[in-house]
Amino acid sequence: MTVDLAPALSREAALRRLVGTFEAAGLPDARSDARFLTLHILALTPLDLSLRGREPLGAAGAEALGRAAARRLAGEPVARILGAWEFWGLPFALSPDTLVPRPDTESVVEAALGLFPERERKLRLIDLGTGSGCILVALLHERPRAYGIGLDRAQGALAVARNNAAANGVADRASFLCGSWLDALSGPFDLIVSNPPYIAAPVIATLEPEVRLHDPRAALNGGDDGLDAYRAILAGLARRPGLLSAQGALVLEIGYDQGPALTGLAQAMGFADVRVGRDLAGNDRVVTLRPSLAGR
């Protein structure tokens, strides 16, 4: 589907046309999607749109906004069209190798900061499956004396994360390594965080097209029951308990229905202190674990 936007059309009129077109197509967030695209594609602030909304799109603006609208109507998420999204109030570039940062994942940042509330405390942390680097960068932004490592199997994701660290002013305290979970790491770390793949493989086909067709499959697929990545992480820590410092903690994002299963899995592997936290919607979203392992 195409959207015909004439160069003489005003910015305000173009926004109204996009809203109407998106609503007619049944897009669930038609108004916000249309506004995001209009502002970002035309490089406007909300104030610009208010004060200069009657100015014409111009040929370049009409063409660019029309292309973006067509991509949205074809099912592509706004974040993918823009190639960037906001997380924790910070801007993050995206690529096909990275997930779109979601508000739910901010629960991981909140839980981690709650464990180490002193802003000036020195911390050594690692983000497993860092993707765009959003969790790592947000934590480094909030803890200026922390140093962190972002680990990912995708070189493309690591390049994006490295650029995001630089764009948000924390590159001097961040390193990025290619690897799988806890392989080839040496501790101790004060904090290990992760938003691992946790969608059960049979469920992926039922996800919304914006996720199923545009997010990297490797970042979604958690195996037959969605718990494969957690097993790998917990087993790695059980084999090498020295990876966590004496007061260290592991903070993991989980699916809304995975709290009981992950709690049982963690306790079976020797984690005595397991706590499940909720997101803003009231769903289980994050598990915090402190180990009590043999030999500690």
N, C-alpha and C positions, 0 to 999 in steps of 0.2 A: 504494500500500500504506500502511496506517495502523498505528500502534503504540499499543496500548491501555495507557495508564499511569494507574492509579488514583491519586488524591491521597494515599491512605493508604499507598501503596507507599513503602518506604524508598529513600533515594538509592542505597544499595548494591544493592538488589534491582533498581532501575530500570536501573542500569548493566549488571548481569548480563543483564537482559532485552534491552537494546539489543545487547549483544555477541552473544547467541544469535540475535536476529533478523537482524542484519547478516551473521553467518556463514551462516545459512540462505539468505540472499539472494545469497551468493557475493561479497560485497564483499571486495576483496583485503586491506584494512587494517582489518578489522572491529573489532578490540580497540582500536587507537589511535583510530579514528574515534569509537567509542562513548565513550571516555574524554574526548577533546577536547570533544565536544558536551556531555557531562554536566557537566564542570567549567565550561565557558564559559557555557552557557545558564543554569545554576544559580548562576553567579558564585561558584564555590568554588575554593579552592586545593587542591592535593593533600593538604595537611595537614588542611584542613577535611573532606575526604572521608574521611580516615582516622579523625578524631576524632568526626565527627558524621554518619557515613554511615548510621546507623540512624534518623536523623530522617526524617519523612515528606516527600514531595515538596511536598505542598500543592496546591491547585487550580491556582494560577498556574504553578507549576513543572511540574506534570504536563502542562498544556496546551502550554506553551512547548517543553518537551523533546519532546513527541509531535509537534509541528509540525516541529521541526528534524529529527527522525528520519525523518519521512515525506519531507522534501525530500532527505535523503541517499539513501533507498531509491529515489527517483525519478532518481537519478544526479547530483544537484548536489554539487559538491565541498564538503568541510567548510569550507574558507576562504571560499567564496562564502556559505555559510549564516551564518557568523560575521561576515562583512563585514570581516575583518581577518586578518592573518597576520604571523608573525615572520620577520625577515630580519636577519642579522648581529647577532642578539640584541636587535633593536629592534622595536617594534610598528609595523605599517603598516596603515592603513585601506585598503579596496579599493572599487572601483566597477565597473560594467559596462564602463567605458572602460579599465580597467587589467588587466594580467596579474597572476596570483597570483605573488608572489616565490618563486623556487625555489632550493634549496640550490646547484644548479649555477651560478647567477649570482653566488654569492659568490666564485667563481673570478676574476671580473672585478675585484672589490674587492681581493682578495689580490694579483693581478698589479699593479694600479695602485699599491697601497701599497708593494709591493716595489721599484717604480721610484723612489719618493720616500720613502725610509725615515725621513727626519728628521721627527719628529712636529711640531716647531715651524716647519717650513719654510713660507714663504708660497707659496701655489699659486693659480693661476687655472685653473679647470676647467669643462668643460661636459659634460652628459649628454644625448646625442641620443636622442630617443624616451623621455623620462624615465619615462612611465607613472606608477606610484605614487611615484616619486622614490626608490626604495629604494637604488639604486647611489649617487646623488648624496648622499643623506642619510647613508649609511654612511660615505662618504669624508669628508664634512665633520665627522662625529662623531669620526673618527680623526685628522683633521688640523685642529686648532682655529684655525689661522691661514689656512686655505684659504677661498676664496670661489668659489662655483659657480653655474652657470646650468643650469636644467633646461628643455629644449626639447621640445615635443610638438605634434602637429597637433590633438589632441583637447582642447578647452577643459575637458571634464569631467575628464580625467586631470590637467590642470594644477591644477584646484581641489583634487583629492585630494592631489597632490604638495605643494602649498603648505601644506595642513593637516598633512600628515605631517612636513614640515620644522619647523613650529611645535611639534607634539607631541613631537618629539625634540630640541628646543632649539637648532636651527640656522637658524631663520628669518631671523635678522639677517645671515646670510652666504649666503643663497640667493635667487636671483631666478628667475622662471619666465616663459618666453616661448612664444607660439604661433608655430610655423613648421615648415618641412620641412627636415630635415637641416641643411646649413650655410648656407642662404639667410639673407641679411641679418645675418650675424655679422661682427664685427670682432675681430681678435686683438691680440696673440698670447695663446694659451692654453698652459699648461704640460701640460695633460692633457685629452684628449678620450676619453670612454668611451661605450659604447653596447651595449645588448642589442637589436639591430634585429630586424625580422621576418626569419626565415631558413628557414622551412618552405617547401619547393617546393609550389606551388599544387596539383599533382595528388595530393600526399601528405596534404593536410589532411583529406580525406574518410576516411582510414584511421586518424586519430588517435583516442585514447581519447575516449569521449563527454564525460568531465569537462573535457577541453581543447577538443574540437571544438565542443561545444554551449554552452560557458560563457565561454571566453576571447574577447576581441575579435578578430574576423577580421583587422582591419587590423594587429594586433600580431603576427600569425602569418605572413601571406602574404608570402613573399619572392620571388614571381614564379615563372616556369616552372622555374627551376633553383635557387631559393632565394637567389640572390646579388644580386638587384636593389638592395637597400638598401646592400650593401657597395660596389657599383659607384658609386652616387650619392655615398656618403661619400668614397670615394677620389678620384673625379673632382673633387669639390668642393675637396679639399685640393690636388690637382694644379694646379687653376686658381688657387688662392689659398694658396700655401705659407706666407704670413705668418700664417696662422691658428694655426700651431704655433710655439712659441718655439724657440730654437736647440737646446735640449736636450729639446724636447717629445716626447710620445709619444701614440700612439693605441692604445686597448685595446678590443677587440671580442669579444663573446661569439659563438661559432659553434656550428653543429651538429656532432655527433660525427664526421661523415664529411666535413666541409668544409675541413679543414686544408690539404690539398694544393691544392685549387682556389683558396682564398683566398690562399694563399702565392703561387701563380703569378700571380693577378690583381694582387696588391700589387706584386710585383717588376716586372711589366710596366708599372706606372704609376710606377716610379721609387723604390720603397721598398727600400733596400738591406738594412736590418736587420729581418727578419721572423722572429718566434719564436712557436711554437705551444706552449701549455701545456695541461695536463690537469686534469680535475676529480678529485674523491675516488674516483670509480669507475674512474679510469684512462683515461677517454675524452678525446680532444681537445675542448677547451671554450673556449679563449681564445687570441686572436692579439694579440700586441704588435708594433707597427710604429713604427719611427723613420724619418722621411723623409730621403732624400738626393736632393733634386730640383734640377733645373737652376735656377741663379740663386740658390741658397742660399749 
